[in-house]
């Protein structure tokens, strides 16, 4: 009968995560680790969840009518203007159009500024996250 050789396995001690000290300085996903040829499943799922939330935020529609009702309830005067990007799909493809007023909004604003003087004006624009806007405009009394 032959002897079976005994193979000793060396268990390497756990090493400290060198990235941990740097992660506190940035919200970026750095030093995610490895699991075979990919990143660990938990890190991948975290990224997919964040990506889905970002996509939802971009495609979330701003409910201007509900917002106008809240302004009216507080007797806050407002002027509703629109950008040259006619809809959200156009804005996502051409964000530069979101920084330009459409012709009817320009005309309305020019008529209003000639007729009355304002001490201050606040611009509330949905941009790429209408969901964020609906949550952040509320602390300002809206």
Secondary structure by P-SEA (a helix, b strand, c coil): cbbbbbbbbbbbccccccaaaaaaacccccccccccccccaaaaaaaaaaaaaaaaaaacccaaaaaaaaaaaacbbbbbbbcccccaaaaaacccccccccaaaaaaaaaaaaaccccbbbbbbbcccaaaaaaaaccccc
